[in-house]
Amino acid sequence: MNLSESSLESIQHCLRKAIFHYATGEEPTIVTDIHIQPKQDSGELLIFNDDDDELAHILVEEWVDNTDDSFYSEVEELLRSCLVELREEGLFDTLSLMKPYSFVMVDDEKETLSELLLIDDDTLVLGDELLKGLDNDLNDFFEKLMKE
């Protein structure tokens, strides 16, 4: 999916705007998920909390009337990389949210499509890539162990 630089900046700005709702506050807020909803037909990107309160929204011109079958998988990668950038900037370190909490991508019925980022005190999970091939590694290790 080819997005213009201004669309990428708009997506990052939208994520920042949503996150800044939790940048101030003396007592930690309990939020289990921050929901991110890309809409393939209208081109909207909506971000809301557990109570369905809208935190931010934008219109991504390149998404309007997009008919690609791979739309959601491509958007998932894009959103995950944007969130990783924000994490690397230290943006999540200053939020008044009780950990753990997640950023999840949801569909039009607000059903979770994928977990984009989990924030916990000592644990950070960035999707399924961390576990890819683990079964094979464990099986190889077990085989080698049994031969000895």
ABEGO torsion letter per residue (X at the ends): XBBBAAAAAAAAAAAAAAAAAAABEABBBBBABBBBBBBAAAGBBBBBBAAGBBABBBBBAAABGBABAAAAAAAAAAAAAAAAAAAAAGAAAABBBBOBBBBBBBBAAGBBABBABBBBAABBBBEAAAABGAAAAAAAAAAAAAAX
